[in-house]
């Protein structure tokens, strides 16, 4: 929500976000890979 209000997004689908959360919870995600998956991009000014 915070990102959307500020016209930014991670680019993750709901399924990808869920997979990321599950990987972190299981302890199988490496910090660098987490950071790569959470890259934030600005949305078009539209």
N, C-alpha and C positions, 0 to 999 in steps of 0.2 A: 504494500500500500504506500509506504513512504516513497519508494522509488517512482511509482506511478504518479503520485501527486507532484513530484518534482521533475516529471517528464523524462524519466530514465527507466531502464529495464535490464534484466539479466540476460534475456534471450532464451531462458529455459522454459520448456513446456511444463505443464503440471506433472507429467510422468517423469521428466528429467529431474525436476526439483524433488519429487518424491524419492527417486533413485539416489540422489545426492544425500538427502537426509538419512536414508537407510544405510548407505555406505559409511557415513560418518558415525551413525549409531552403532554399527557393527565393528567400527574401528579399522576398516579396510581402505579408507581413503587417505591418500598422502596429502599433506598441506599444499604442495605445489599444484596438485591436480584439483583440489578443492578451489583454490584461488583461480585457476584457469576456467573452471566451470561457472564461477561467480562473477566473471567479468561484466562490468556495468557499461551500458552504452546509452547515449543520449537519444531520445526519440525525436523525430522530425518536428519542427515548429508548427507545421501544418497550417 
